[in-house]
Amino acid sequence: MRAHGDDPAVRTALDGVRSLTGAPDLDEAGVIATLLGWLDEDRKATPLKELQGLIWQEGYAAGEFRGELY
C-alpha cells in the first residue's frame, strides 16, 4: 500500500474498504487491519479481490510469480 498508494486503482480499492466498513475516515492502519481480517475470514470482498489482482498482475509481470502448466 505504501509503495503504490498513489496508484488510482489502489486508492479506489482502499476507498472501497472504507465504504464497506462504513468508516470513511479509517486510517491506513485500520484499512490494513480490515484487509487482514478479511483474509483470515476468506471474505470475498471486492476491494480485497481488486488489491489481490493488482498484486498478482505486478508479480507475474515482474517474473516474481510463476504458474505451473500441467
PDB file of N, H, CA, C and O in Angstrom:
ATOM      1  N   MET A   1       0.811  -1.186   0.000  1.00  0.00           N
ATOM      2  CA  MET A   1       0.000   0.000   0.000  1.00  0.00           C
ATOM      3  C   MET A   1       0.857   1.253   0.000  1.00  0.00           C
ATOM      4  O   MET A   1       0.571   2.220  -0.705  1.00  0.00           O
ATOM      5  N   ARG A   2       1.887   1.220   0.783  1.00  0.00           N
ATOM      6  H   ARG A   2       2.119   0.434   1.356  1.00  0.00           H
ATOM      7  CA  ARG A   2       2.730   2.424   0.874  1.00  0.00           C
ATOM      8  C   ARG A   2       3.463   2.689  -0.434  1.00  0.00           C
ATOM      9  O   ARG A   2       3.627   3.842  -0.833  1.00  0.00           O
ATOM     10  N   ALA A   3       3.899   1.638  -1.096  1.00  0.00           N
ATOM     11  H   ALA A   3       3.765   0.702  -0.772  1.00  0.00           H
ATOM     12  CA  ALA A   3       4.652   1.806  -2.334  1.00  0.00           C
ATOM     13  C   ALA A   3       3.765   2.194  -3.513  1.00  0.00           C
ATOM     14  O   ALA A   3       4.244   2.780  -4.484  1.00  0.00           O
ATOM     15  N   HIS A   4       2.473   1.870  -3.433  1.00  0.00           N
ATOM     16  H   HIS A   4       2.084   1.394  -2.645  1.00  0.00           H
ATOM     17  CA  HIS A   4       1.584   2.110  -4.567  1.00  0.00           C
ATOM     18  C   HIS A   4       0.368   2.948  -4.193  1.00  0.00           C
ATOM     19  O   HIS A   4      -0.636   2.934  -4.904  1.00  0.00           O
ATOM     20  N   GLY A   5       0.448   3.665  -3.101  1.00  0.00           N
ATOM     21  H   GLY A   5       1.264   3.676  -2.523  1.00  0.00           H
ATOM     22  CA  GLY A   5      -0.673   4.458  -2.622  1.00  0.00           C
ATOM     23  C   GLY A   5      -1.118   5.561  -3.557  1.00  0.00           C
ATOM     24  O   GLY A   5      -2.240   6.055  -3.445  1.00  0.00           O
ATOM     25  N   ASP A   6      -0.246   5.956  -4.486  1.00  0.00           N
ATOM     26  H   ASP A   6       0.666   5.554  -4.577  1.00  0.00           H
ATOM     27  CA  ASP A   6      -0.632   6.999  -5.433  1.00  0.00           C
ATOM     28  C   ASP A   6      -1.290   6.424  -6.690  1.00  0.00           C
ATOM     29  O   ASP A   6      -1.765   7.182  -7.535  1.00  0.00           O
ATOM     30  N   ASP A   7      -1.324   5.103  -6.822  1.00  0.00           N
ATOM     31  H   ASP A   7      -0.938   4.487  -6.136  1.00  0.00           H
ATOM     32  CA  ASP A   7      -1.965   4.445  -7.956  1.00  0.00           C
ATOM     33  C   ASP A   7      -3.485   4.590  -7.809  1.00  0.00           C
ATOM     34  O   ASP A   7      -4.039   4.234  -6.769  1.00  0.00           O
ATOM     35  N   PRO A   8      -4.158   5.107  -8.836  1.00  0.00           N
ATOM     36  CA  PRO A   8      -5.606   5.307  -8.743  1.00  0.00           C
ATOM     37  C   PRO A   8      -6.384   4.026  -8.441  1.00  0.00           C
ATOM     38  O   PRO A   8      -7.381   4.069  -7.719  1.00  0.00           O
ATOM     39  N   ALA A   9      -5.946   2.894  -8.978  1.00  0.00           N
ATOM     40  H   ALA A   9      -5.137   2.858  -9.564  1.00  0.00           H
ATOM     41  CA  ALA A   9      -6.642   1.626  -8.720  1.00  0.00           C
ATOM     42  C   ALA A   9      -6.515   1.228  -7.252  1.00  0.00           C
ATOM     43  O   ALA A   9      -7.464   0.716  -6.659  1.00  0.00           O
ATOM     44  N   VAL A  10      -5.342   1.464  -6.670  1.00  0.00           N
ATOM     45  H   VAL A  10      -4.570   1.880  -7.152  1.00  0.00           H
ATOM     46  CA  VAL A  10      -5.127   1.154  -5.257  1.00  0.00           C
ATOM     47  C   VAL A  10      -5.974   2.085  -4.399  1.00  0.00           C
ATOM     48  O   VAL A  10      -6.630   1.644  -3.456  1.00  0.00           O
ATOM     49  N   ARG A  11      -5.957   3.361  -4.724  1.00  0.00           N
ATOM     50  H   ARG A  11      -5.424   3.720  -5.490  1.00  0.00           H
ATOM     51  CA  ARG A  11      -6.765   4.321  -3.954  1.00  0.00           C
ATOM     52  C   ARG A  11      -8.244   3.972  -4.005  1.00  0.00           C
ATOM     53  O   ARG A  11      -8.946   4.073  -2.999  1.00  0.00           O
ATOM     54  N   THR A  12      -8.714   3.563  -5.170  1.00  0.00           N
ATOM     55  H   THR A  12      -8.143   3.481  -5.987  1.00  0.00           H
ATOM     56  CA  THR A  12     -10.117   3.182  -5.317  1.00  0.00           C
ATOM     57  C   THR A  12     -10.445   1.976  -4.438  1.00  0.00           C
ATOM     58  O   THR A  12     -11.487   1.939  -3.785  1.00  0.00           O
ATOM     59  N   ALA A  13      -9.548   0.992  -4.429  1.00  0.00           N
ATOM     60  H   ALA A  13      -8.701   1.021  -4.960  1.00  0.00           H
ATOM     61  CA  ALA A  13      -9.768  -0.195  -3.597  1.00  0.00           C
ATOM     62  C   ALA A  13      -9.755   0.170  -2.113  1.00  0.00           C
ATOM     63  O   ALA A  13     -10.578  -0.331  -1.347  1.00  0.00           O
ATOM     64  N   LEU A  14      -8.840   1.028  -1.707  1.00  0.00           N
ATOM     65  H   LEU A  14      -8.171   1.435  -2.329  1.00  0.00           H
ATOM     66  CA  LEU A  14      -8.775   1.430  -0.300  1.00  0.00           C
ATOM     67  C   LEU A  14     -10.014   2.217   0.108  1.00  0.00           C
ATOM     68  O   LEU A  14     -10.525   2.061   1.217  1.00  0.00           O
ATOM     69  N   ASP A  15     -10.488   3.059  -0.799  1.00  0.00           N
ATOM     70  H   ASP A  15     -10.073   3.186  -1.699  1.00  0.00           H
ATOM     71  CA  ASP A  15     -11.736   3.776  -0.533  1.00  0.00           C
ATOM     72  C   ASP A  15     -12.905   2.796  -0.447  1.00  0.00           C
ATOM     73  O   ASP A  15     -13.849   3.017   0.311  1.00  0.00           O
ATOM     74  N   GLY A  16     -12.842   1.723  -1.216  1.00  0.00           N
ATOM     75  H   GLY A  16     -12.075   1.543  -1.832  1.00  0.00           H
ATOM     76  CA  GLY A  16     -13.863   0.678  -1.148  1.00  0.00           C
ATOM     77  C   GLY A  16     -13.886  -0.002   0.197  1.00  0.00           C
ATOM     78  O   GLY A  16     -14.956  -0.340   0.702  1.00  0.00           O
ATOM     79  N   VAL A  17     -12.712  -0.211   0.793  1.00  0.00           N
ATOM     80  H   VAL A  17     -11.843   0.063   0.382  1.00  0.00           H
ATOM     81  CA  VAL A  17     -12.638  -0.784   2.148  1.00  0.00           C
ATOM     82  C   VAL A  17     -13.341   0.151   3.120  1.00  0.00           C
ATOM     83  O   VAL A  17     -14.151  -0.284   3.939  1.00  0.00           O
ATOM     84  N   ARG A  18     -13.032   1.418   3.025  1.00  0.00           N
ATOM     85  H   ARG A  18     -12.375   1.771   2.360  1.00  0.00           H
ATOM     86  CA  ARG A  18     -13.650   2.400   3.919  1.00  0.00           C
ATOM     87  C   ARG A  18     -15.166   2.431   3.728  1.00  0.00           C
ATOM     88  O   ARG A  18     -15.917   2.545   4.697  1.00  0.00           O
ATOM     89  N   SER A  19     -15.599   2.332   2.505  1.00  0.00           N
ATOM     90  H   SER A  19     -14.989   2.240   1.718  1.00  0.00           H
ATOM     91  CA  SER A  19     -17.026   2.357   2.210  1.00  0.00           C
ATOM     92  C   SER A  19     -17.727   1.120   2.783  1.00  0.00           C
ATOM     93  O   SER A  19     -18.777   1.238   3.413  1.00  0.00           O
ATOM     94  N   LEU A  20     -17.149  -0.053   2.565  1.00  0.00           N
ATOM     95  H   LEU A  20     -16.296  -0.148   2.053  1.00  0.00           H
ATOM     96  CA  LEU A  20     -17.759  -1.287   3.068  1.00  0.00           C
ATOM     97  C   LEU A  20     -17.797  -1.347   4.583  1.00  0.00           C
ATOM     98  O   LEU A  20     -18.715  -1.932   5.158  1.00  0.00           O
ATOM     99  N   THR A  21     -16.815  -0.753   5.232  1.00  0.00           N
ATOM    100  H   THR A  21     -16.069  -0.279   4.765  1.00  0.00           H
ATOM    101  CA  THR A  21     -16.788  -0.764   6.695  1.00  0.00           C
ATOM    102  C   THR A  21     -17.639   0.344   7.287  1.00  0.00           C
ATOM    103  O   THR A  21     -17.890   0.364   8.492  1.00  0.00           O
ATOM    104  N   GLY A  22     -18.079   1.259   6.452  1.00  0.00           N
ATOM    105  H   GLY A  22     -17.875   1.243   5.473  1.00  0.00           H
ATOM    106  CA  GLY A  22     -18.865   2.388   6.948  1.00  0.00           C
ATOM    107  C   GLY A  22     -18.037   3.382   7.743  1.00  0.00           C
ATOM    108  O   GLY A  22     -18.557   4.122   8.579  1.00  0.00           O
ATOM    109  N   ALA A  23     -16.727   3.384   7.465  1.00  0.00           N
ATOM    110  H   ALA A  23     -16.305   2.783   6.786  1.00  0.00           H
ATOM    111  CA  ALA A  23     -15.798   4.259   8.192  1.00  0.00           C
ATOM    112  C   ALA A  23     -14.997   5.073   7.175  1.00  0.00           C
ATOM    113  O   ALA A  23     -13.858   4.722   6.869  1.00  0.00           O
ATOM    114  N   PRO A  24     -15.576   6.159   6.646  1.00  0.00           N
ATOM    115  CA  PRO A  24     -14.879   6.923   5.601  1.00  0.00           C
ATOM    116  C   PRO A  24     -13.567   7.555   6.050  1.00  0.00           C
ATOM    117  O   PRO A  24     -12.736   7.909   5.214  1.00  0.00           O
ATOM    118  N   ASP A  25     -13.371   7.700   7.350  1.00  0.00           N
ATOM    119  H   ASP A  25     -14.046   7.412   8.030  1.00  0.00           H
ATOM    120  CA  ASP A  25     -12.139   8.302   7.866  1.00  0.00           C
ATOM    121  C   ASP A  25     -11.149   7.258   8.379  1.00  0.00           C
ATOM    122  O   ASP A  25     -10.193   7.602   9.074  1.00  0.00           O
ATOM    123  N   LEU A  26     -11.370   5.989   8.045  1.00  0.00           N
ATOM    124  H   LEU A  26     -12.146   5.710   7.480  1.00  0.00           H
ATOM    125  CA  LEU A  26     -10.493   4.922   8.518  1.00  0.00           C
ATOM    126  C   LEU A  26      -9.062   5.179   8.060  1.00  0.00           C
ATOM    127  O   LEU A  26      -8.814   5.403   6.876  1.00  0.00           O
ATOM    128  N   ASP A  27      -8.126   5.147   9.000  1.00  0.00           N
ATOM    129  H   ASP A  27      -8.328   4.965   9.962  1.00  0.00           H
ATOM    130  CA  ASP A  27      -6.727   5.423   8.658  1.00  0.00           C
ATOM    131  C   ASP A  27      -6.073   4.192   8.021  1.00  0.00           C
ATOM    132  O   ASP A  27      -6.682   3.126   7.922  1.00  0.00           O
ATOM    133  N   GLU A  28      -4.835   4.365   7.599  1.00  0.00           N
ATOM    134  H   GLU A  28      -4.341   5.231   7.679  1.00  0.00           H
ATOM    135  CA  GLU A  28      -4.110   3.299   6.910  1.00  0.00           C
ATOM    136  C   GLU A  28      -4.023   2.035   7.760  1.00  0.00           C
ATOM    137  O   GLU A  28      -4.229   0.933   7.251  1.00  0.00           O
ATOM    138  N   ALA A  29      -3.725   2.181   9.033  1.00  0.00           N
ATOM    139  H   ALA A  29      -3.558   3.077   9.447  1.00  0.00           H
ATOM    140  CA  ALA A  29      -3.622   1.017   9.918  1.00  0.00           C
ATOM    141  C   ALA A  29      -4.965   0.292  10.011  1.00  0.00           C
ATOM    142  O   ALA A  29      -5.010  -0.937  10.047  1.00  0.00           O
ATOM    143  N   GLY A  30      -6.041   1.047  10.049  1.00  0.00           N
ATOM    144  H   GLY A  30      -6.004   2.046  10.020  1.00  0.00           H
ATOM    145  CA  GLY A  30      -7.369   0.445  10.107  1.00  0.00           C
ATOM    146  C   GLY A  30      -7.722  -0.287   8.828  1.00  0.00           C
ATOM    147  O   GLY A  30      -8.338  -1.352   8.863  1.00  0.00           O
ATOM    148  N   VAL A  31      -7.332   0.284   7.701  1.00  0.00           N
ATOM    149  H   VAL A  31      -6.832   1.149   7.672  1.00  0.00           H
ATOM    150  CA  VAL A  31      -7.579  -0.372   6.414  1.00  0.00           C
ATOM    151  C   VAL A  31      -6.794  -1.680   6.346  1.00  0.00           C
ATOM    152  O   VAL A  31      -7.332  -2.704   5.926  1.00  0.00           O
ATOM    153  N   ILE A  32      -5.538  -1.650   6.753  1.00  0.00           N
ATOM    154  H   ILE A  32      -5.102  -0.817   7.094  1.00  0.00           H
ATOM    155  CA  ILE A  32      -4.705  -2.858   6.745  1.00  0.00           C
ATOM    156  C   ILE A  32      -5.299  -3.912   7.668  1.00  0.00           C
ATOM    157  O   ILE A  32      -5.384  -5.082   7.294  1.00  0.00           O
ATOM    158  N   ALA A  33      -5.709  -3.519   8.860  1.00  0.00           N
ATOM    159  H   ALA A  33      -5.641  -2.568   9.163  1.00  0.00           H
ATOM    160  CA  ALA A  33      -6.305  -4.468   9.798  1.00  0.00           C
ATOM    161  C   ALA A  33      -7.578  -5.080   9.215  1.00  0.00           C
ATOM    162  O   ALA A  33      -7.827  -6.276   9.372  1.00  0.00           O
ATOM    163  N   THR A  34      -8.366  -4.268   8.553  1.00  0.00           N
ATOM    164  H   THR A  34      -8.164  -3.297   8.426  1.00  0.00           H
ATOM    165  CA  THR A  34      -9.589  -4.770   7.931  1.00  0.00           C
ATOM    166  C   THR A  34      -9.263  -5.774   6.838  1.00  0.00           C
ATOM    167  O   THR A  34      -9.872  -6.842   6.773  1.00  0.00           O
ATOM    168  N   LEU A  35      -8.307  -5.441   5.979  1.00  0.00           N
ATOM    169  H   LEU A  35      -7.812  -4.574   6.032  1.00  0.00           H
ATOM    170  CA  LEU A  35      -7.924  -6.351   4.903  1.00  0.00           C
ATOM    171  C   LEU A  35      -7.386  -7.674   5.456  1.00  0.00           C
ATOM    172  O   LEU A  35      -7.714  -8.742   4.940  1.00  0.00           O
ATOM    173  N   LEU A  36      -6.571  -7.602   6.492  1.00  0.00           N
ATOM    174  H   LEU A  36      -6.305  -6.734   6.911  1.00  0.00           H
ATOM    175  CA  LEU A  36      -6.035  -8.825   7.095  1.00  0.00           C
ATOM    176  C   LEU A  36      -7.147  -9.665   7.715  1.00  0.00           C
ATOM    177  O   LEU A  36      -7.124 -10.893   7.635  1.00  0.00           O
ATOM    178  N   GLY A  37      -8.112  -9.003   8.327  1.00  0.00           N
ATOM    179  H   GLY A  37      -8.131  -8.006   8.393  1.00  0.00           H
ATOM    180  CA  GLY A  37      -9.262  -9.717   8.884  1.00  0.00           C
ATOM    181  C   GLY A  37     -10.061 -10.409   7.793  1.00  0.00           C
ATOM    182  O   GLY A  37     -10.496 -11.550   7.956  1.00  0.00           O
ATOM    183  N   TRP A  38     -10.252  -9.710   6.678  1.00  0.00           N
ATOM    184  H   TRP A  38      -9.899  -8.784   6.546  1.00  0.00           H
ATOM    185  CA  TRP A  38     -10.975 -10.315   5.566  1.00  0.00           C
ATOM    186  C   TRP A  38     -10.222 -11.511   5.002  1.00  0.00           C
ATOM    187  O   TRP A  38     -10.833 -12.502   4.601  1.00  0.00           O
ATOM    188  N   LEU A  39      -8.894 -11.419   4.971  1.00  0.00           N
ATOM    189  H   LEU A  39      -8.398 -10.614   5.296  1.00  0.00           H
ATOM    190  CA  LEU A  39      -8.098 -12.569   4.519  1.00  0.00           C
ATOM    191  C   LEU A  39      -8.307 -13.756   5.445  1.00  0.00           C
ATOM    192  O   LEU A  39      -8.501 -14.880   4.981  1.00  0.00           O
ATOM    193  N   ASP A  40      -8.268 -13.518   6.743  1.00  0.00           N
ATOM    194  H   ASP A  40      -8.110 -12.606   7.120  1.00  0.00           H
ATOM    195  CA  ASP A  40      -8.470 -14.592   7.718  1.00  0.00           C
ATOM    196  C   ASP A  40      -9.850 -15.228   7.581  1.00  0.00           C
ATOM    197  O   ASP A  40     -10.004 -16.435   7.772  1.00  0.00           O
ATOM    198  N   GLU A  41     -10.854 -14.413   7.249  1.00  0.00           N
ATOM    199  H   GLU A  41     -10.728 -13.433   7.094  1.00  0.00           H
ATOM    200  CA  GLU A  41     -12.229 -14.895   7.088  1.00  0.00           C
ATOM    201  C   GLU A  41     -12.467 -15.524   5.718  1.00  0.00           C
ATOM    202  O   GLU A  41     -13.511 -16.133   5.483  1.00  0.00           O
ATOM    203  N   ASP A  42     -11.507 -15.376   4.822  1.00  0.00           N
ATOM    204  H   ASP A  42     -10.659 -14.881   5.012  1.00  0.00           H
ATOM    205  CA  ASP A  42     -11.662 -15.780   3.421  1.00  0.00           C
ATOM    206  C   ASP A  42     -12.860 -15.068   2.806  1.00  0.00           C
ATOM    207  O   ASP A  42     -13.633 -15.651   2.046  1.00  0.00           O
ATOM    208  N   ARG A  43     -12.988 -13.807   3.154  1.00  0.00           N
ATOM    209  H   ARG A  43     -12.360 -13.334   3.772  1.00  0.00           H
ATOM    210  CA  ARG A  43     -14.096 -12.993   2.678  1.00  0.00           C
ATOM    211  C   ARG A  43     -13.874 -12.604   1.218  1.00  0.00           C
ATOM    212  O   ARG A  43     -12.753 -12.305   0.807  1.00  0.00           O
ATOM    213  N   LYS A  44     -14.930 -12.613   0.460  1.00  0.00           N
ATOM    214  H   LYS A  44     -15.841 -12.856   0.793  1.00  0.00           H
ATOM    215  CA  LYS A  44     -14.851 -12.287  -0.960  1.00  0.00           C
ATOM    216  C   LYS A  44     -15.239 -10.827  -1.200  1.00  0.00           C
ATOM    217  O   LYS A  44     -16.088 -10.538  -2.043  1.00  0.00           O
ATOM    218  N   ALA A  45     -14.629  -9.927  -0.474  1.00  0.00           N
ATOM    219  H   ALA A  45     -13.940 -10.161   0.211  1.00  0.00           H
ATOM    220  CA  ALA A  45     -14.910  -8.501  -0.585  1.00  0.00           C
ATOM    221  C   ALA A  45     -14.232  -7.943  -1.839  1.00  0.00           C
ATOM    222  O   ALA A  45     -13.061  -8.221  -2.096  1.00  0.00           O
ATOM    223  N   THR A  46     -14.963  -7.174  -2.598  1.00  0.00           N
ATOM    224  H   THR A  46     -15.915  -6.949  -2.390  1.00  0.00           H
ATOM    225  CA  THR A  46     -14.452  -6.638  -3.859  1.00  0.00           C
ATOM    226  C   THR A  46     -13.141  -5.864  -3.700  1.00  0.00           C
ATOM    227  O   THR A  46     -12.215  -6.101  -4.476  1.00  0.00           O
ATOM    228  N   PRO A  47     -13.018  -4.945  -2.726  1.00  0.00           N
ATOM    229  CA  PRO A  47     -11.735  -4.228  -2.620  1.00  0.00           C
ATOM    230  C   PRO A  47     -10.549  -5.161  -2.352  1.00  0.00           C
ATOM    231  O   PRO A  47      -9.452  -4.937  -2.863  1.00  0.00           O
ATOM    232  N   LEU A  48     -10.770  -6.192  -1.560  1.00  0.00           N
ATOM    233  H   LEU A  48     -11.662  -6.374  -1.145  1.00  0.00           H
ATOM    234  CA  LEU A  48      -9.704  -7.155  -1.283  1.00  0.00           C
ATOM    235  C   LEU A  48      -9.314  -7.885  -2.559  1.00  0.00           C
ATOM    236  O   LEU A  48      -8.128  -8.043  -2.848  1.00  0.00           O
ATOM    237  N   LYS A  49     -10.297  -8.327  -3.317  1.00  0.00           N
ATOM    238  H   LYS A  49     -11.260  -8.199  -3.082  1.00  0.00           H
ATOM    239  CA  LYS A  49     -10.018  -9.051  -4.556  1.00  0.00           C
ATOM    240  C   LYS A  49      -9.332  -8.148  -5.588  1.00  0.00           C
ATOM    241  O   LYS A  49      -8.468  -8.602  -6.339  1.00  0.00           O
ATOM    242  N   GLU A  50      -9.719  -6.879  -5.619  1.00  0.00           N
ATOM    243  H   GLU A  50     -10.420  -6.510  -5.010  1.00  0.00           H
ATOM    244  CA  GLU A  50      -9.065  -5.935  -6.529  1.00  0.00           C
ATOM    245  C   GLU A  50      -7.591  -5.778  -6.181  1.00  0.00           C
ATOM    246  O   GLU A  50      -6.731  -5.787  -7.062  1.00  0.00           O
ATOM    247  N   LEU A  51      -7.309  -5.635  -4.894  1.00  0.00           N
ATOM    248  H   LEU A  51      -8.008  -5.627  -4.179  1.00  0.00           H
ATOM    249  CA  LEU A  51      -5.906  -5.491  -4.470  1.00  0.00           C
ATOM    250  C   LEU A  51      -5.115  -6.767  -4.740  1.00  0.00           C
ATOM    251  O   LEU A  51      -3.967  -6.701  -5.181  1.00  0.00           O
ATOM    252  N   GLN A  52      -5.716  -7.925  -4.482  1.00  0.00           N
ATOM    253  H   GLN A  52      -6.648  -7.979  -4.124  1.00  0.00           H
ATOM    254  CA  GLN A  52      -5.030  -9.180  -4.772  1.00  0.00           C
ATOM    255  C   GLN A  52      -4.724  -9.293  -6.263  1.00  0.00           C
ATOM    256  O   GLN A  52      -3.643  -9.740  -6.646  1.00  0.00           O
ATOM    257  N   GLY A  53      -5.670  -8.890  -7.096  1.00  0.00           N
ATOM    258  H   GLY A  53      -6.548  -8.527  -6.784  1.00  0.00           H
ATOM    259  CA  GLY A  53      -5.455  -8.932  -8.538  1.00  0.00           C
ATOM    260  C   GLY A  53      -4.312  -8.038  -8.971  1.00  0.00           C
ATOM    261  O   GLY A  53      -3.520  -8.409  -9.837  1.00  0.00           O
ATOM    262  N   LEU A  54      -4.223  -6.852  -8.368  1.00  0.00           N
ATOM    263  H   LEU A  54      -4.866  -6.550  -7.665  1.00  0.00           H
ATOM    264  CA  LEU A  54      -3.121  -5.936  -8.686  1.00  0.00           C
ATOM    265  C   LEU A  54      -1.780  -6.526  -8.268  1.00  0.00           C
ATOM    266  O   LEU A  54      -0.789  -6.409  -8.989  1.00  0.00           O
ATOM    267  N   ILE A  55      -1.757  -7.155  -7.112  1.00  0.00           N
ATOM    268  H   ILE A  55      -2.562  -7.250  -6.526  1.00  0.00           H
ATOM    269  CA  ILE A  55      -0.521  -7.789  -6.626  1.00  0.00           C
ATOM    270  C   ILE A  55      -0.100  -8.903  -7.574  1.00  0.00           C
ATOM    271  O   ILE A  55       1.065  -8.991  -7.964  1.00  0.00           O
ATOM    272  N   TRP A  56      -1.054  -9.755  -7.942  1.00  0.00           N
ATOM    273  H   TRP A  56      -2.000  -9.683  -7.625  1.00  0.00           H
ATOM    274  CA  TRP A  56      -0.733 -10.869  -8.848  1.00  0.00           C
ATOM    275  C   TRP A  56      -0.281 -10.355 -10.207  1.00  0.00           C
ATOM    276  O   TRP A  56       0.678 -10.871 -10.780  1.00  0.00           O
ATOM    277  N   GLN A  57      -0.964  -9.345 -10.722  1.00  0.00           N
ATOM    278  H   GLN A  57      -1.744  -8.926 -10.256  1.00  0.00           H
ATOM    279  CA  GLN A  57      -0.604  -8.782 -12.022  1.00  0.00           C
ATOM    280  C   GLN A  57       0.835  -8.278 -12.005  1.00  0.00           C
ATOM    281  O   GLN A  57       1.614  -8.573 -12.912  1.00  0.00           O
ATOM    282  N   GLU A  58       1.178  -7.527 -10.986  1.00  0.00           N
ATOM    283  H   GLU A  58       0.545  -7.287 -10.250  1.00  0.00           H
ATOM    284  CA  GLU A  58       2.537  -6.987 -10.898  1.00  0.00           C
ATOM    285  C   GLU A  58       3.555  -8.105 -10.701  1.00  0.00           C
ATOM    286  O   GLU A  58       4.628  -8.078 -11.305  1.00  0.00           O
ATOM    287  N   GLY A  59       3.233  -9.075  -9.871  1.00  0.00           N
ATOM    288  H   GLY A  59       2.362  -9.096  -9.380  1.00  0.00           H
ATOM    289  CA  GLY A  59       4.147 -10.183  -9.605  1.00  0.00           C
ATOM    290  C   GLY A  59       4.443 -11.011 -10.842  1.00  0.00           C
ATOM    291  O   GLY A  59       5.594 -11.356 -11.107  1.00  0.00           O
ATOM    292  N   TYR A  60       3.392 -11.330 -11.602  1.00  0.00           N
ATOM    293  H   TYR A  60       2.457 -11.050 -11.386  1.00  0.00           H
ATOM    294  CA  TYR A  60       3.604 -12.097 -12.837  1.00  0.00           C
ATOM    295  C   TYR A  60       4.369 -11.270 -13.869  1.00  0.00           C
ATOM    296  O   TYR A  60       5.260 -11.791 -14.540  1.00  0.00           O
ATOM    297  N   ALA A  61       4.030  -9.986 -14.002  1.00  0.00           N
ATOM    298  H   ALA A  61       3.306  -9.562 -13.458  1.00  0.00           H
ATOM    299  CA  ALA A  61       4.718  -9.132 -14.977  1.00  0.00           C
ATOM    300  C   ALA A  61       6.194  -8.992 -14.656  1.00  0.00           C
ATOM    301  O   ALA A  61       7.022  -8.899 -15.563  1.00  0.00           O
ATOM    302  N   ALA A  62       6.532  -8.977 -13.372  1.00  0.00           N
ATOM    303  H   ALA A  62       5.859  -9.053 -12.636  1.00  0.00           H
ATOM    304  CA  ALA A  62       7.928  -8.833 -12.958  1.00  0.00           C
ATOM    305  C   ALA A  62       8.665 -10.175 -12.933  1.00  0.00           C
ATOM    306  O   ALA A  62       9.871 -10.214 -12.686  1.00  0.00           O
ATOM    307  N   GLY A  63       7.955 -11.261 -13.184  1.00  0.00           N
ATOM    308  H   GLY A  63       6.976 -11.229 -13.385  1.00  0.00           H
ATOM    309  CA  GLY A  63       8.582 -12.579 -13.151  1.00  0.00           C
ATOM    310  C   GLY A  63       8.783 -13.113 -11.752  1.00  0.00           C
ATOM    311  O   GLY A  63       9.476 -14.112 -11.562  1.00  0.00           O
ATOM    312  N   GLU A  64       8.176 -12.451 -10.754  1.00  0.00           N
ATOM    313  H   GLU A  64       7.613 -11.639 -10.909  1.00  0.00           H
ATOM    314  CA  GLU A  64       8.307 -12.898  -9.374  1.00  0.00           C
ATOM    315  C   GLU A  64       7.372 -14.066  -9.072  1.00  0.00           C
ATOM    316  O   GLU A  64       7.639 -14.863  -8.173  1.00  0.00           O
ATOM    317  N   PHE A  65       6.288 -14.164  -9.815  1.00  0.00           N
ATOM    318  H   PHE A  65       6.071 -13.516 -10.545  1.00  0.00           H
ATOM    319  CA  PHE A  65       5.335 -15.267  -9.669  1.00  0.00           C
ATOM    320  C   PHE A  65       5.369 -16.077 -10.963  1.00  0.00           C
ATOM    321  O   PHE A  65       5.545 -15.534 -12.054  1.00  0.00           O
ATOM    322  N   ARG A  66       5.200 -17.363 -10.813  1.00  0.00           N
ATOM    323  H   ARG A  66       5.057 -17.803  -9.927  1.00  0.00           H
ATOM    324  CA  ARG A  66       5.137 -18.224 -11.989  1.00  0.00           C
ATOM    325  C   ARG A  66       4.045 -19.256 -11.754  1.00  0.00           C
ATOM    326  O   ARG A  66       3.892 -19.789 -10.655  1.00  0.00           O
ATOM    327  N   GLY A  67       3.306 -19.517 -12.794  1.00  0.00           N
ATOM    328  H   GLY A  67       3.431 -19.084 -13.687  1.00  0.00           H
ATOM    329  CA  GLY A  67       2.284 -20.533 -12.723  1.00  0.00           C
ATOM    330  C   GLY A  67       2.773 -21.837 -13.353  1.00  0.00           C
ATOM    331  O   GLY A  67       3.530 -21.823 -14.323  1.00  0.00           O
ATOM    332  N   GLU A  68       2.341 -22.933 -12.803  1.00  0.00           N
ATOM    333  H   GLU A  68       1.726 -22.944 -12.015  1.00  0.00           H
ATOM    334  CA  GLU A  68       2.694 -24.230 -13.345  1.00  0.00           C
ATOM    335  C   GLU A  68       1.642 -24.641 -14.365  1.00  0.00           C
ATOM    336  O   GLU A  68       0.444 -24.528 -14.105  1.00  0.00           O
ATOM    337  N   LEU A  69       2.077 -25.106 -15.501  1.00  0.00           N
ATOM    338  H   LEU A  69       3.050 -25.198 -15.712  1.00  0.00           H
ATOM    339  CA  LEU A  69       1.175 -25.623 -16.514  1.00  0.00           C
ATOM    340  C   LEU A  69       1.299 -27.135 -16.519  1.00  0.00           C
ATOM    341  O   LEU A  69       2.397 -27.690 -16.548  1.00  0.00           O
ATOM    342  N   TYR A  70       0.177 -27.770 -16.490  1.00  0.00           N
ATOM    343  H   TYR A  70      -0.715 -27.319 -16.466  1.00  0.00           H
ATOM    344  CA  TYR A  70       0.178 -29.241 -16.478  1.00  0.00           C
ATOM    345  C   TYR A  70      -0.448 -29.773 -17.729  1.00  0.00           C
ATOM    346  O   TYR A  70      -0.540 -30.988 -17.905  1.00  0.00           O
TER     347      TYR A  70
END
